[in-house]
Amino acid sequence: MLLALYNGLLRIGAPALRRHLDKRLAAGKEDPARFPERLGNASRDRPTGQLVWIHAASVGESVSALTLIDGLLKAAPERSILVTTGTRTSAEIMAARLPERAFHQFVPVDMKDAVERFLDHWRPDLAIWMESEIWPNLISESAARRIPMMMANARITEKSYRFWRKSLGFSRQLLGHFSFCSAQSETSAERLRELGAISVECFGNLKFAAEPLPVDADALAVVTQDIAARPLWLAASTHRGEEEIILAAHRTLCEKRPDLLTVIVPRHPERGEDIATLAIGQGLTVVRRSTDAPLTLETGVYIADTIGELGLFYRLAKIVLIGGSLVPNGGQNPLEAARLDCVLLHGPHMDNFTEIMADFDYLSASLEVTDTDTLAAAVARYLDAPDLCADMAARSAEVVAVGQETLEKTLRQIERLLERGAE
């Protein structure tokens, strides 16, 4: 009944959905060459043999799945992995990082006809949903085809929990289709049970099991030479509203460190030009990496508006502000920087990583800043004290030193579901 109502509303809203997708195309948020994938039309043939489908919403979830993908492919040479995501950035990162026998497609919009085309073509032997995306038609149509489903690294935020509790049993109908859910925390596990998931265990967070972000060794050597041992710090995955604070902190720091280099990696690279305009308007010397302009000793602000290069800049800058946290956007993944021995600074808005940040707080492995003054003071403190940097980085390394057990438990459960599905 509720699924029928959902699909009825989708049919009524189909013209509005199409206009929304057209706007995304015009804004560059959809890949025009691969847009048919969003309508369920595959752009390649299904590989022969066993196919495991992993769905991840965007960059963070898909990167978390990489160690899982490596383990699944290593266990079965005849196995292939289909990874779906919904954003261009995640698609580009997957294209660069997926191993052989794993490939990417855009997830179809959750219209019944698009979902049917997608599933009829790919016919996966198992579907793994990373974290917490719940698309009713994708779930229901997979269940109708008797495709086993598992939710891996599941996380149910307080906001999502409150929303699905009001769904009049719809969450129970959908989550009941999952053969197994592995939760990041006991809190998420309990929420899943209350919302209707049948078999739930807390395995821990797969993000802790991820490999360090990759780096192009040649690019690292070139940028290292260009920096020429200048003091620098990094604002990583920044969001709109944060650069004003970051640039003000840069100007404060330059009063005593005129050779300081501030590196800004925007969460959305297409914002690079706007950030450059903002900085130039403040009289700063700016270079955008996407323009291939040289980084010189006169450059004060380096805007790395490219995709997939955070691994490079985390290796260069040992003091890192985690973006999305100075404004109420929930923060970005702190583990990637911690894994590369960085000092972690973050704002008060790390809501998307509450449980992870509790681990950092327990070991005093990060520092909260709130505004220009506290940010500038924190950066100055660590620039002036290499020993403090090393100590903080060591504590961060302790936080990320867990995760292998989570990965092994998850892989074992996946293999059990595949064996059960083959019976």
N, C-alpha and C positions, 0 to 999 in steps of 0.2 A: 504493500500500500504506500509506504513512505518513499520507496524507490520509484514507484509509478508517479507520485507527486513530484519528486525531484526531476524526473525526465520530462514531465509535462511542463514544468517551469523552464527547463532548458529549451524545449521546443518553442515556447512563447518568447523566450529571450534570445533565440538564435540570431536574429538580425543585429541585436545589440552586441552579442558576442563577436560576430563577424566584423562589426565596426571597430570593436576593441582590438581585434587581431590586426586589422588593417592599420590602425594607429601605431601598433607595435612595429609593424613592418616599416611604416614610414619613418619611425623614430630610430630604426636600426636595431631594435630589440629582438627581431626575428630574422633568421637567415633566409633571404628570398630564394636562394637556390635549393634550400631544403625545406621550405615551408610545407610542401605536400606531406611531409612526415607528421606535421602537427594535425593533419586530417586523417591520419592512419594509413597513409600510403608509403610503403617501405621503399627505400632508395637502394636496396641491395637484396640479394637472394638470402634465404635462410640457409645457414651452413648445415651440412649433414651431421648426424650424431646428436649427442645430448646438448641441449641449450639451456643455460641458466640465465634468467632475466633478472637484472638488478635495477630497481628504480630508485633514483636519488634526486631530490628536488633541485639542487643547485650545486655550487662549487664545494661548499663544506662537506655536504653529505657524500658527494661523488668522490672527493679526495679520501674521505674516511673509508670508502669501499675498496680502495686500491690494494691494501694488504690482503683483504678478503679475496679479491680477484686473483691475486698472485697465488694464494694458497689453494684456491679451487682449481686453477689451471695446472698447478704442479701435481695435484692429486690424480688427475685424469687427463692423459694426453689427447683423448678424443673429444674432450669437452670444449664448448665455446661459451662465451659470455656476451650477452647483449646488455648494454648499459643505456638507460634512458634518463634524460634530464630535461628541464624546461627552459634553460637559459643559454644564450649564445656563449657567454663567458665559460660556463661549465663545459659546453661542447668543445670549445677550442682547447681547454685544458685537458679534457679527455683524449682529444685527438693527439696531443703531444705525449701523454703519459700512459695510455692503455697499452698493455703488452700484446704480443701476437696472440691471435685467437680470441681477442676481446675487441669489441667495436661499439660505436655509439650511434644511437638514433634519438631524435627528439620524441618526447612522450606525446601521445595524441591528446588533444583536448578531450575533456570527459563527456563528449557527446556519444550516444550509444552507437551510431553508425561508424564513427571514427574508431572507437574502441574495438568494435567487431572486426573491422578491416585489419587493425593492428594485430589482434590475437589470432585471427584466422591465418594470417601470413606467418607469424613467428612461431606459434605453437610451442611455447616454452615448456620444459619439463618441470621447472620450479620457478616461482616468482618470489623475489626477496625485496621487501620494501624497507629502505633505509630511513630510520628515525621516525617520522610521524606524518608523512603525507597520506591523507585518506581521500581517495577519489572513488565515489560510490560505483560508477559504471565499470571502471577498471577492475575493482574488487569483485563486484557481482558477476561480471561476465567471465572473469578468470575462474571463479567458483563454479559457474555453470558449465565450464569446460573441464571441470575436475582438475584444474592446475593447482598443485599444492602451493600454499603461500606461507611465507614467514616474514615477520617484522623483525628486522635486525637493528640493534643499537637504538631501540625505541625510546623516544623522549616525548612525554606529554606535559606541556607547560601548564601552569595554573590557568592561563587564559583559554587554552584549548580544552582543558578539562571542564571548565565552566560552560563553554560553548556546547560541547557534546553531551553534557549532562542534561541540557535542555532539548535534546533532539528527539524526545518521545520514543526512545528505544531504537532509533536508527543506528546509533553507534553499536549497540548490542548485535543488531542484525549484520552489520558490516564486519566488526571485529570477530564475530563468531565464525567467520569464514577462514580465519588464520589458523593454521595447524599449530603454530608456535610463535611466541613473541619473546625476544630477548631484550630486556630493558637495560638502560644505562644505569639506573639507580632504583633503589627500593621504592622511592616516592613515585617514579614513573610506573613501576611494576604494579603498585597498588592502584594507581589511577586506571591503568589498563584493565585490571580485574573488575573494578567497579563499573567501567564503561562497557564491559561485556566480553573481553578477551578470555579465552578458555584456558589455555596453557601458557603461563607466563613465568619466566625466571629472570632474575637480575644477574646478568653476566658481567656487567661493568661497561665502560665506555670504549668503543673501538677506536676513537680518536687518539687514545693513548698508545695504540699499537701501530700508528702510521709511521712510515719511513720519513726521514728528513726530506724537506722539499728539494727537488733536483736543482741543479745549476749548470749552466753552460760554462765550462772551464775557461774557454777563450774569452767570453764576455766578462767573466769575473776578473781575469787578468787585465783586460783593457781598462775597466772601470777602476780597479785598484790603482793602476798607474795614473789614471786621470785625477784621482782624488789626492794622490801624492801625500799621504799620511796626515791630511788635514783632520781636525776634530769633526765628527759628524754624528748625527742621530737620525732616526727614521720614524716617520708617522705612517703606519701601515694600514691599508684598507680604510682610508678615511671617507667620511660621509659629509654631505652638504651641511654647512654650519660649523664644522670643526676647523676648517682651514683658517678662518679668521683668528681663532685662538692660537693655532700652531704658528701662523706667521707673526702674530704679536709676540709670542714666546721667542721666536727666532730673532726678532729685533732687539728684545731685551738681552738675550744671550750674546748678541754681537757687540754689545757695549764693551764687554771685556774680552771677547773672542772674535775679532773682526774676520778671522779666516774660517769661521764655522760654516759647515755645509749642512743644510737641512734637506733631507730627502722625503718627499711626499709621494706615496703610492695610493692613488685614489681607488676606492672599492669599485667604482665604475670608470674605466679608462676614458670614456667619452667626455668626462668632465675635465679632462686635462687642460683644455683651452680656457675654460672659465676660471680655473684655479690660477693659471698663468696670468690672466688678465687682472685678477684680484691682487696678485703679488706685485706685478709691474706697477699697478696703481699706487702701491705703497713704496715705490722707489727701489724695489729689490731687483737684483740681477737674476734672471730666471732662464733655465733651459728645460725644454720638454724632451724627454727621451724619444718619444714617437716621431720627432722631426729629424732625428739623427744629427742634430746640432751638437758641436763638441762641448764636453764638460771641461771648463777651464778653471784656473785658480780664482778668477773673478766671479764665478758662479756662486750665488748665495743660496739659491733654492733650486733643487733638481726635482722635477716632476716626472716620475716614472709611470707615465700613462700608457703602459704596455700590459700584456697579459702573460701570466705564468712566470714572472721573474721575481716573485717575492723571495724565493730561495737564494737568489743572488744578493738581494739587499739585506736579508737577515744575516748573511755571512759577512757583510761589510760593516754594518752598523750594530754595535753591541748594546745600544740603548734604543729601545723601541716603545713607541706609544701605540697601543692597540686601538684601532679606529672603531667608529660606531659606538664609542663608549662615553665621549664627551657630550654627545647629544643622545636623546632617548631612542636609540635604534637597537639596543640589546647587545652591542659589542660584536666583535669578530673572534675567531678561534685564537686563543692565546698559546695553544700547544705548539703550533708551528714555529713560533719564535723561540719558545722555551727549549725546543728540541735542538736548536742551533746556538745555544749558550748565550742568549740575549737577556739583558735586564728588561723586565716587563713593567711598563707604566700603563695605567688604564684609568679611564674616567669612572664616574659613579654608575654608569648604565651598562652593566655586564649581565643583564637579566637572562640573555640566551644561554649563558654559561654559568649559572648560579652554582651548580654542583661542582663543576670543575674549579671555579674560583674558590670554593670552600677549601679545596685541597691546597691551592696556592696560599690562601690566608693562613691555614694551619701551620705551614712552614715559613711564613713571612717571606714568600717567594715572589711577591709583586708589590707595587706601590700605587695607591690611588691618588690621582690628581683631579682637580675640579675646575681649574680656570687657568688663565695665562700665567698668573704669578706662581701658582703651585707647580705648573708644568715646567716653567723656566727654572725654578729652584731645583726641581728633581733632576732635570737634565744636567744642570750645572754641577750638582752634587756628584753625579756619577762620572761626568767628564773629568772631574778633578781628582777622582779617587779610583784608580784601576783595581785596587784591592777590594773595595766595596763592590765593584762590578763583578769580579770573579766570585765573590761570596754569594751574591744574589743569583748569579748564573748557576752556581753549584746547587743552590736550593731549588731552583726551577728544574734542574735536571733530575732531582729526586722525585719531583711530582710526575714527570713524564716517564720515569723508569718502570712504570707498571704497564700492563697492556697485553703482554704475550699470552697470559692465561685467558684473557677475554677473547682474543683471537682464536686460540685453540678450541675453546668451548663452542664458539660460534661455528667454526668449521666442522666440528664433530656433529653438531645438531643439523647442519645443512646436509651432510652426507647421510644422516639417518633419514631425513625427509626424502632425499633422492632415492634411497634404497626402498623406502616404503612405497613411493610413487611408482617404482618400476615393478613392484610385485603384482 
